[in-house]
Amino acid sequence: MFQGFVLTTQKQLEGLRKYCTTVLIDAERNDAAEASGAARPVYAERASVEQEMAPARAAYGSSRALMHDVLAAVRIGRTLDAEQIRDAVSSMAESVLRNPDALLLLSQLRKKGEYNESHALDVSIYMITFGRFLELDPGQIELLGYVGLLQDVGKLRLPKELLDRRGRLSAAELELARQHVGHSVEILRATPGLPAELPRIAALHHERHDGSGYPAGLRGDKIGMLGSIAAIVDTFDALTVRRPHADPVSPSAAISMLYKARGVLFDAHLVEQFIRCIGIFPVGSLVELNSGETGVVIAQNAARRLSPRVMVIRDAAGNPMYTQKLLDLARSPRATANEPYRILGTLEYGSVPFDPNTMFMR
């Protein structure tokens, strides 16, 4: 239901009328909109995931080092280096525009560092990827990269014992934790050279569609598209990684939670578009195959989101696979003589240990 297709024939229209009770038409992407000059940029894939791995690895490595320096600077009250941040965001955006899967794959498979550091990188990469999928202009895509990287930087002004606190927070602790949004805005406003609208948008990632969020309790359209994107992506990534106060859930479970909250906590249309963007089986997901083998999703299939490319990392007996076995599920490779390979479900990130350096990423 999230795949979508271009409606081109009367027969297709008749099929929709016969079998569907509700159909969502994306008028902004139709031919009439393009003919009227309202067309958005179309980002063609200019490199395969294998070809993009080396540039993506360089972008990820430099951006990870930058975030380490950024967090260290905030801890001691130093001003952020806007030029370094701009270079990091630009390099990540350029990689994603060439191929949207390579950098996502790296971010999900590399060993996670400190939560604040890895979460910032992951959210930034997801937001850049989502902006590309929505066919936003390059300036907006880079702005999303900035937002993901820096919207939580104010957490470093909170007490360390609060950040590391296990279990549910008390009402007083929760109120203190929520102050990180204001701290982020202050830090970003005090940093010359960053995009002028960055502090305002960074304040929006905890606002919720029904007005139940913070700090301003904004509703619906008052949050805006970029703020709504930030809220969706921040929530998805947080749900799928281990945090001091919560265990992770599988990507498919996180997607289900977002979908159930559409129109309530999050903008319904953007939730559906985000699911279309990352697929039911996001890049980097550990997946259980109907053969009993375990694999990693290494690339999406834009035309068939339920049929990504998968690299098998463990055989049916659970033994590590050291010889690369790549499956393009869109081509219906056979698991047995009578059955093609299928994905049965996703597993939690990190639940099946393996060395990413055994893959083509080395």
N, C-alpha and C positions, 0 to 999 in steps of 0.2 A: 504493500500500500504506500510505502514511502519512495518507491522507485520513480514513479511518474513516467510519462511518455508524451510525445508530440502527437496531438490529434490531427490526422491527415485525411481520413476517409469517412464517408457516410456510414459505412459498415461498423467502424469503430464507435461512432456516435450511437448507433442503434444498440450495440453491445452494452455501452454504458447505461443507456436508458433501461435495458432489460435486466441487468444484473446489479446495478449500483443504486443505492438510495441517496448517497451524497457523493459529490465530486468536487474537488478543489481545483479551480482554474487559476493558474499563475499568469495573470494578465500582463504583468511586467516583462514576461519572457516570450510573449507571443509575437508572431510575425507582424501584426499590426503595430505593436509598440515599436518594433525595430524600424518599420517603414516610416514611422512618424519622427524618427530621430531619438527615440527614448531608449535605444539599445544600450546595454551595459557592456563593459569590457568582457571579452571572451578569452580566458587564459588557457591556451592550448598546452598540453603536456610536451615540454621540449626535451625531456630526458627520461629514460627509464629509471626505475628505482635503483637498479644496480649502478647505472651511470652516475646518479646523483649522490651516491653514498659518500664518496670522498669529499665533495664540497659541503655536503650536509654535516659530515663529521667535523670539518674545520669550523663551520659556523656554530655548531653545538658546543665544541670545545672552548672557543673564544667567548661565547655567551655565558657558559657555565663559570668560567674564570671571572668574567665581569660581575656576575651576580654574587659571587663570593666576595669580591671587592666592594660592591655596593652595600651588602649587608654589614661588612666590617666598618665601612664609612659611617653608616647610620648609627651603629653601636657607639662610636666615639664622637658623634656629633659633627662629622665633617660634611662638607657640601658634596653632592654627587657630581660625577664627571659626565656632563650631558653629551659631549662629543663621543666618548666611548660607548655610551648607551645607544646613541644614534647609529654608530657603526654596527653594533651587535644586532639591533632590530633590522637594519637594512640587509645584513648578510643572511639573517633567518628568512626575511621576506623574499629575498631573491631566490633562495633555495626552494622555498615552498611554491613560488610562482613557476619555477621550472618543473618541479615534480612535488605534489603535495604529500607523498607517502614517506619519502626517505627520512626527513627530519622527524616526523612523527614516530617512525619505527625506532630511530636512535633514542629518542627521548623516553620511550616506553621500555626499551630493553637494557639501557645502560643502568648500572648500579646507582640507586638513588642516594643522594647526599642528605644534608640537612633538609627537613621538610620544607621550610620557607624558601630555600634556594631551589629545590627541585620542583616544587609546586609552581613557583613563579615562571620557571622556564617552560614547564609543560603547558600551563595556561596560555602563555604567550604564543607558543607554537600552535595550539588548538585554535586560538582566536585568529591568527594569521590564516590558517587553513580554512576556517569557516568564512572569513572575509573573501578569500579567493573563490570559494564555492558560491557565495552570494553574488559574485561578480561585481564587487565594490571597486571603486577606483583605487589605484596604488597608494594614494595619500591616506585614504581611510584604512586600508589594510595595514599600513605601517603604524597608524595611530592605535589600532587594535593591538598590535604587537607591543607598543609602549604600555598600554593599559594592563595587559596581562602580566608584563614583567614587573610593574611598579605599583599596582593597586593595593598590595598588601605590605608595602615597605614599612608602613607605620607600626606593624606588629613588633618591630625591633625596639620600640619605645615602651613596650609593655614589660612587666616583670617576667624574668625567665621562668620562675616557678609557675606562673600562670600559663605560659605557653607549653610547658612540659607537663601540666596537670593531667592526670589520668582520670577517666570517669567523667560523669556529668558535672558541669559547673554550677555553682550556687547562683542565685539571682544577682548577688553583688558581684561575683566573679564574671558573670555573663555581661553585666553592664560595663565593667571595666574592659573586658575584651572587645566590646563593640566600639570603644574609643579609638581603636586602631585606624578606623576610617578617617577620622579627623586628623590623626597624626600623619597619615599618608598624604592627605591634602596639604597640610602645612609643609611637609618636606618637599613635595613637588612644586608648590608655589615659590619656595625659597631657592629652587634650583634654576638658574638662568639657562636658556638654550633649549629647554624642553618645549613641546607643542603647547600653545597657550590654552587649549581646551582640555589638556590632560588632567589637571586636578579635578575639574568638574565631573568628568566621566569616571575617574577613579573612585569617586564618592558613591557610585551607583550600583556596585556589584552585589550589595546585600539588600537592595530594594526589591520588593516583590509585587507582582502584578495586581494582587488584591489589596495592597496597601499595608500588609503585615510586616514589611521589611523595615530596615533602618539604614541611615540615621533620620531620614526625613519622612518616612511613611508614604512615599510617592505611589501613585496608582497608574496602571495602564500606560497610555501614551506619554504621560509625564516623565516616565523613565527614559523613553527614547530607544531607538534601535541599538545603538552601541552599548548603552547601559544594560539593555535586556540581553544582548549577546554575552556581555561580561558575566551576568548573573548565571546564565545557563552553563557556560563553559567552566566557570569557577566551581559550581556545584558538581558537575560531572566529574571533574578531575579529583576533587576532594573526596567524593564517594568511593573512588576506585583505588586510592592509595592509603597506606597505613598512617594514621594520625595518632598523637598521644592519647586522645580521648575517644577514638573510634576505630574499629576494624574495617578493612576494605570490603567492598562487594565486587562481584564480577562486572565487567563492562555491560553485559546484557541486562543485569539487574539494575544497574545505574540508569541505563536507557529506559527501562520500564518505569522507574521511579519518576524520571523527568516527564515521560509521556503521561503518566497519571496526574501529574501536577500542572499540565498544560492548561492555560486559561484560568488557573487559580493562582499559582505562585509565579508562573512564567508565561511569557507571550506564546500563545498556542502555535501561531504560524512559525515562529522562529524555532520552537522546540522541534516541530516536524521537519523543518529545513536542516537543523543540526543533525537529526537522526539520519536524514538522507545524506548529509555530508560525510559523516564518519562511518556510516553503514551499521547494520545490526551487529557485525563483527568488526570492530574498529582495528585499524592497523596497530600491530603490537600485541593484539589479544592472543592469549593462549586458548587454543580450541581443542575440544575432544572430537575426533572423527569417528564415523560409524565403523571404521576398520579396527577400532581400539587404539589407534595411534594418537599421539598428541602432536599438535603443530602450532606454529606461530603465523598469524596473518601478516604478510609482508607488503601487500599492495591491494588496493581496492580495484574493482572492476566497475568503471563509471556507468556502464550500460546495465550491469547485473550486480547490484549491491549484495545480494545473498550468495554470490559466487566469487569470493576474492581469491587471490593467489596465496597459497599456504606453503610454508616450509615445514616438513616433518622433522621433529627433534627427538621423539621417542617412539620406539616400535610398540606393537600391541602388547608386548610383555613388560613394557615400562623401561626398556634399556635405551640409553642414549644412542642417537643416530649420528655418526661422525661423517658419513657420506651424505652429501646434500641430496635431498629428495624434494623437488619442487612440484607442486600441484596447482594447475590453473583450473579451478573448479568450473569456470565458465565453459571449459572444453569437455566437461563430463568425463574425467579420467576414471578408470574402473577400479573400485576397491576389491571386487570379486568379478567373476565372469558374468554375473547377473545383476550387479548393483554398482552404480557409480558412487564415487566419494561424496559424502555429505558431512556438514558440520552439525554435530548434535547439540553443542552449546559452548559457552565460554567459561573459562576458569578464572579465578582471581589472579591478578598480576603477582608473579613471584611464587605461586603455589607449586610450580614444577621447575626446580632449579636446573639451569643449563648455562653454558658459557656462550654469550653472544659472539665471542671472537671465533667460534667454530663456524659461524655463518659467513656469508659473503661480505660482512662488514669489516673484516680485518684488512 
